[in-house]
Amino acid sequence: MAMIGPHDEGYIDPEGIEMIYKTQWKVSHNASRSAIRLIGPIPKWARKDGGEGGAHPSNVVEYGYNRGAMNFTGDEPCIFSEDCPNFGGFISSTTVIRAEFWKLGQIRAGDMIQYRRVSLVDALAARASLDEVLDIIESSLREGKDLSSVSVKYPSAIESDDWGKSIISEREAEGNQPSIRYRQGGDDYLIVQYGFEQFDLNHRCRVTALESALCSTATPSSIRTHLINTVGCCTTLTIFYDGFALSRFELVTHLQALEARLGDLSTTKVPCRRFRLPITFHSREQDEATARYMANQRPHAPYLPDNLAFVARNNALTSDQLKHIYLTETFMAVVVGFFCGNTVSLPVDPRCRLSAPKMNPSRVFTPAGTVGWAGSCMSIYPVDSPGGYQMTGRTIPIFDLYGAKPGFAKNRPWLFRDFDLLTYYEVDEEEMRDLLRQWETGRWLWSWEEVEFDMEEHNRLLVETKEEVKVIRERQAAAQEEMNQAEEESLRKWREEKDKNKVDDATVEKLLDDPSISTVEAPVDANVWKVEVEEGKVVKPGQGIVVLEAMKLEIAVKVPDDTTTGTTVEKLLVMPGDTVKAGGKLALLKRT
């Protein structure tokens, strides 16, 4: 059972929304406590692109994620489970209700699931039924009763066609106060959005003020005690609350009252820190990550093999001009979180703001310290992790697991805070390796100073540069249209290549009629990373045939030990980037 998500209307075409509920989705082998990848049709999008969020229509300005959501990374959906990231820049649609979360822990690779649309009233009723079931089981266990004799009613939803909309309330802009939309995110999440998918540091300032006011002691205890967590981003505040104990209406009413009290924040001065960070624009580890992506996920794209050159072209710049922006501009941290304190920042000067699509699909590996760009923002990857931002450089990692290194603490193992200001100076790859060794051994000292960010001064800059920015955006739009067309052509070519290289089942069955032919099969559901042999070549026992990748683990599939001398590869049935099921045929071997 699932509710309408925060990004349904206006993001996914009505036909695409209906498709979500009519489809039987297959659970991919890429499923864990952080996300459950689904295999199924591509939705019909309601937008041509993601605006300032990125080139793909699934891209949005970063916001706090809600658990249970169907999140689209490009055209590929997943369900956010218990340990999902707390923010990101992809839309979230249909959201599994809290009463059904236990099912997410039971599904396995290969299972089929189908959504049933319900309302908030239905979701809370199902939750009450589930709590009743759990109370009966708990009581029976305490009393030593045989659970097989316990009769419980499975929680079901009330039949209702009043499912509501993504936006449950909104207010138009008033003077220097932006428009506000309140978006539902299941029965436990609410997203407050300022403006509409546009990066504006005034919005970030307002998010910070709203978050502080909501979490203060001035908030009635009937609300404050049921708040679980908040995630502030550049234009949104995501609120995680106990929807069973706190009514959504009461929460929204209080938030609307807070807005009236906040008033005009356009002249505020915000205390912050200014950092000076080293950056290298070439890294062997990033080259290896790109090679792995091209071998295992997508062989060609406009952003391959040089992400930095692509970001420059996408903004009508040369690579040197893009590097100049990094080395002369100031960036503001607009959100810190996601995974181990990942920091997303925005150029303070609107003339230096860039745009780039996220990789489609996103990478399964990104080196720690990677400085990436996607949508309108720069991001620093704190640890080795998956990611979709274009890799443009590398700096010092900004997360220390034990909080023991200078600049970190045990209760705060990440470095940056919202509103921190970041600047860069260039070092070569060898210098960066030396600095990384200093960081690893606890000898690296961060360079920073306490400053104030003046919103009034920033707003004057926005007015003074308005016409210049307009010309820059027009130039960028022309370049981005060219890159978008190149991406569409690349995707078409890639899909045709995959279809062309598939070996049809009839051919395989005909070859298997030969008793000298044997199969090599996949031990698990996985992606094909490498193919290490060629057709017609002689192989020997224990020799590697294919390397699979599942959940970031590499699995070598080898020639069986009982293979006879002179055996050759008759037919390869997979290529890098393919997805295979457990027991699926990888290759055919022929005994002589």
N, C-alpha and C positions, 0 to 999 in steps of 0.2 A: 504494500500500500504506500502511496506517495502523494505529496501535495505539489501544487504548482510551485515552481522554483522562482528565484529572484530575477532570472533573466529569460523569461519565456516570451511574452508579448514584446514585439519590437526587435527582438534578436533572432528568434526562430520563426519561420513562416508558419501560419496556422496549420498548414498541411504537414509541416515537419513536426509540430507539437503532437498532432494526432498520431503520426507515425511512431513516436516514442512509445505510446501506450498500446499500439496495435502489434508492435514487433516482439518476437521472442528473441531476447538478447542472449548470446552465448558468452559464458565467462572464460576469459583468456587465461593462459598460464601465467601471465603477468598480474598476479593477484596477491595482495599482502595486507597487513594491518594499516597501511597508509592509503592504498587505493586498489580498486578491483577493476581492471581493464575489461571492457565489454567489446564484443565483436558483433557488428550489425550494420545496417545501412547508414549512409551519410545523410544528415538532416538537410532540409531545404532552408537556407538562411534567409532572413528578412533584410539583411544589410549587405552591401557590396564589400565592405571592409570593417575593420574595428576602430576607425577614426584614430584618435591619438593613442589608443591602446595598442594598435598594430595593424598590419595589412590584412590579416585573415579575419573574417567576420566573427570568429570565436574569441577574438582578442578584445579585452576591455582594459580600462585603467585599473590598476591593482586595487583589490579590496579584500576584506577578511572572508575566508571560505567558511561555509557551513557544512558540518558533517552530514553524511547521507545524500549529498547533492550528486546529481549526474553532471559531471564536469567535462567539458569538451576541450581537449588540447588539440587545436586544429580540427580535423574531422573525426578524431578518435575519442570516444567517450570512456569515462571511468566513473565508478562510484567512490566517493570519499568515505573511507571507513575510519576506525577509531583514532589512528595516529596520522591522519592527513595533515598536510601543511596548513598553517593558519592564515596564509594569504597567497594571492597569485593574480595573474592577469588573464584568466580564461573564464568564459561564462559558466554559470551554474544553473542548470535547469531542474527538472523534476527531482524532488527531494524525498527520500525514504523517511517515513515518520518514525519517531522514537520507539514506538511499540513494536516495530519490525526490525530494529537494529540487530536483534539476536540472530536473525536469518543471515545477515551479512557475515557472521562468524561461522556459518555452517556451509555456505556454498563453496564449491570446488571448481577447479578448472574443468571445462567441458559441460558444466551444468547450464541449463537454460532458465532464464528468468523473464517474467513479464510484469509490467507495472499496472496497478489498479489505482485510478485517480480518486482521491478523497479530499474532504474539506478539513479545516482546522477543527471543527466540532467533531467530525468523525475521528480524527487523529487522537484527540483528547479522550474520547469515549473508548477507543481501542486501548489506550494507555491505562485507563481505569480498569478495564477488563483484565489486562495483563497483570497489573499489580494485584488484583484479586486472586488470579491464578497462582502467582508467586507466594502470596500470603498463605494460601491453602497448602502449598507444597512445603513451605517453611514450618508451618504448624504441624503438619503430618510427620515431618522429620524429627521435630522436637519431641513429639509424643510417641515416636517409635512405630508409627503405622506403616503398613505395607503400601508403598506408593501405587502398586498395581490396582489397588482397590479404591484409589482416590479418583473421584469423578470431577473433572474440570471442564469448563466450557472454553473452547479456543476463542480468543478475542477476535471479534469481527467488527467491521465498520458499519455505521448507520448508513442506510441507502440515502444518498444526497447528490444532487447535481449542482449544488451551489458551491463550486470549488474556489471561488474568488479569483483575484488577479494577482500578478506579480507585485504591482504597486497597490498598497492598501490605503495610502493616504499621501497627499502632496500639497505643496504650497508654492505659489509663484514667487519670483524674486521681488524684493522690496528695497529700493535704494541700493545701499552697499551690502545688503544681506541677500545671499544667493537663494535660488529656488531649492526646495527640499523634496525628496521623495523617500517614503518609507517602504522598503521592499521586504516581503516575507521570505524566510529561509527555512521552511519546515515549522514544526511546532515548538522549537526551542531557540530560533534565531531571528533577528531583525536587523536589517541593514539600512542605516540612515545615509542617504546620498545627497551631496551638495552639487548643484549644477548638473550637467549631463555629459559624462565621459570627457571632461576637459581638465587638463592639468592646470592648477592655479594654486599658488602658495597661500592665497587668501583662504581657500578651502581647507588646506592643511592646518592653518592657524585655527580655523573654526572647529575642525575635528578635535584638535587638542583641547580647546576650551570646553567643548561639549563633553568630552570624555572625562575631564577633570571635574566638571560640575555634576555629572551623573554619578561618579564614584565617591563624591564628597559626603560628609556626614549630614549635609543639608538635605540630601535625598531621603524621603521617608523610609523607615526601616522595612515597611511592607514591600518596598521595591528593592532596596539595597541588599537585603538578606537573600534575595533570590537571583541576584546577578552572579553569574559564574565567571565570565571573562569578557573582555572587550578587546577589539583589534582595530586600531586607528590607522588609516592609510591616507593617501593624498586627498581624496575626495569623499571618503566614506568612513563611517564608524559601524563596525559589525558588533552586535551585542548578543552574547550567548547567555541565556537565562533559563530558569526552570519554568517552562511554559505550563506545567501542570499546577504550579503554585502561584504563578503571577500571570494575570490575564494580559493578553497582548494589547487590548484596548487601554488598560490602565497604564501600561508602559508607554505607549505612543502618546497618550494624553500628557504624561509627565514630560516627555521629550519635547513636545510642542510648547509647554510652559517654559522649559529651559531656554528654548530658542528666543522667546520674547525677552528673557533676562539678559542674554548674551549681547544683544544689540549690535552696534557697528564696531567691528574689530580692525578696520582698515588702517588705523594709525598705531597699532600695538607694537611694542618692542619686546622681542623674545630672547631671553638669555640662551646662549648656545656655545659650542666649542668649534674652533677652526683647526682642522688637521692638515698636515703636509705628508703625503704618501708617495713612495717610489712606484714607478710603473715601467714595465718593459713591454714593448709591442711585439716581441717574438718570444715564443716559449716552445721548447721541444715537447713538453707534456700536452700542450694544446694542439700541436701538430699531430701527435699520436691520437688524441681524442677525435680529431677531425677525420683521420684515416680510418679509425674504427667505425665512426658514423657512416662514412662512405661505403665501407665494406659490409656493414651489418644492417644498416637501416635505410639509407637512400644514397644511391651512387652519384647522382648529379642534381644540382639545384643552382639557382643564381647566386646563392650565398656560399657555394663551395668552389674551390677549397679554401678561399681566403675570406673569412668573415669580415675583417676590418675593411678590406677593399670594397666589399659589398655594401656595408653600412655607409661608406663614403659615397659610392655611386648612387645609392638610394636617396641621398640628400643633396645631389648635384655638387658634390665636393670631390677633391682629390684625397688620397690617403694622407698626404702631408697636412692638408687643411684640417682633416679630422683629428689628427694627432695634435695639431696646434690648439684645437678647442680643449682637448684633454689637459694640455700643459698650461693653459692660460685662464681657463674658466673656473668658477667656483660652483660646486654642486651641493645641493641641500639634501640631506637624508629625510625622505618623506615617509618611509615606513621601514621598520626593522622587525624581522621575525622570520616567517616561512619555515626555515630549517636552520637551526643553530645561529640565529642572528643574521641571516642574509639581509643585506642593506640595499634598498632601492633608493636612488637619488635622482634629482632633477636639476639641470642647469638653471642657475638663478637668472641669468640674462636670457630673455625670451628669444633673442637673435641666435642663440647657440643651441636652441632646442632642436633635436633631431628625431627622426622616426625610422623604425626598422621592424620588419615582421619577426615574430618568433619562428624558430625552426619548426618545420612540419614534416615528420613528427619531431618531437623534442629528443635531445640526446639522452642516452642512458648513463653517460659519464661526462663530468666536467671537473677539471683539476681545481683544488682549493686555491683561493686567491684570484681566480679568474675575474677579470673586469669585463662585463658583457653589456650589450645594448639591445633593447627590444621595446617596442612601443615607443614611448617618448622618454624612457628612463634608462639610466645606467644602474647596473647591479653588481655587487661584489659577492662572489660565492665563498662562504666561510669555510667549507670543507669539501672534499671530493663528494660529488652528488650528481644526480640527473639534472637536466636543465634545458631551457629552450632559448635563452638569450644568445645573441651572436657574440662569439668570443673575440674581443678586440685588444686584450692585453692581460697582464698579470701583475698583482701586487702582493703584499704580505697578507696571509690569512687573518681573518678578523674574529676567530673563535678559538678559545682554549678550553678543552673539555674539563680540565681540573681547576680552571680559574687561577692558576698559580703564576703565570707569566705576568710581567709588568703590564699594567693597563686593564687587567681582568680581575675578577673576584669570584670566589666559590659560588656565591649566590647570583652572579652576573657574568657568566663565562663568555659573553659576546661584548664587542667593543663599543659600537655606536649607539646613539640615542636619536630619537626624532629631533629634527632641526639642527643636527650637527652639520657643519660645513666642511667639505672635502676639496682639497687641491692636490695636484700631482706634479712631480718632477721626474724626468726621464732617466733611467739607468739601462745599461745593456744587459743581455741575458746572463752573462757571467757575474756581473755585479749583483743581479737579483738572486742568483744562486747563493752568493755569499751572504746576502741579507736574509735569505730564507734559512740558512744554517744558523745565523745569529738568532732568528726567531725561534727555531726549533730547540735551541739550547738555552733559551730564556735570557739572551743578552741583548735582544732588540728593544729599543726604547722608542715609544711613539712620540711624535712631535706635534704638540697642539697648544692652543691658547684659549682663554675665556674671552668671548666677545658677545655683542648683542646684534640681533638681526632686526632691522628697522623696516616694518611693513609699510610705513608711510613713504619712505625713500624708495622702496621697491615698487610701490604703486605709481610713483612719479615716473620711474623708468618704464613701466608698462605703457603709460600715456605717451611719453616722449618717443618711444620706439615703435609705436603702433603701425605707422605707415611702412616703415622699413621692414618690420616683421611680416607684413602682408605680402610684400614683394618676395621675401625669402620663402614664405609658404607656397606661393605660386610656383616658384622655381623648383621647390622640393616636390610639389604635387606632380609636376610634369615628369620628373625623374622617377618618382614612385610608380606612376602609371606604366612607364616603360618596364620597370622591374616586375610589376604585377603581371604584365603580359608574358614576360620571360618565365615567371613562376608557373603560370598556367600551362605554357608550352612544355616546360620541364616535367610537370606532373603528368601531363598527357603522354609524353614520351616514356616516362618511367613505368606507367601502368601498362602501356603497350608492350614494353620490353618484358615485364613480368609475365604477361599473358602469352607472349610469343615463346618464351623459354620453358613453359610448362610442358611436361611430357604427359600425353594423354593416357588414360587408364587402359585403353585397348592395346596400346603399344607395350605397356608393362606386362599385361596379362599374356600377350603373345610370347614375349621373351621368357616368361616364367614357365611356359610349356616345355622349355628345354630343361631336362633334368640336371644339366651341368651348371645351371644358373642358380645362385643363392642371393638372398637379400641381406642388406645391412639396415637395421631399423633404429629409429630414435628411441632412447630410453625414457624420455620425458617430453612433455609439451615445451617447445622452446623456439627461439629464433636461430636461424643459421648465420653464424658469424663468418666462418672460413670454410672453404672447400680445399683440401690439401692434396688431392690427387687429380689425375686427368684420365679421360676415357682412353682405353687401349693400353694403358701403362700397366706393367707388372707390379703387384703388391705382395707384401710378405706379412706374416702374422705379427700383430702388435703395431703395425704401421697406422698412423693417423689418417683417417679419411675425411672427417668433417669435425669442426669445432662448433658446438652449439652454445647459445647463451640463454640462460633462464634466471631471472631475478638477479642479474649482474654476476652470476656464476658461470664460469666457462667449463663446458663439459666436452671432453675429447671422446669422439666415437672412433674406435679402432677396428682394424681388420681382425676377425676372429682368430683365436689361437690355433684352431684346428684347420686353418686354411692350408691347402696343399701348395707345393712349389709350382711356380709358373702361372698362378691365378692372376687374371687381369681384370681391370675395371671395364665391364661391358657397357654400363649406362649410369650416368649421374642423374639423379632425379630431383635435386635441389640446387639452388644457387644462393650466394650470400644475400641476406635480407628476407629470405623466405621464412614463413612460419610453419612449423611441423607439429603434429600431434604425437603423443606417446604411441609407439608401435608403427608410426608412419615410415614408409620406405625412403631411405636416403640414397642408396646406390644398389646396383646389381653387379655381382661378381661372377666371373665365368672360370670354372676349373678347366685345365687343359688335360 
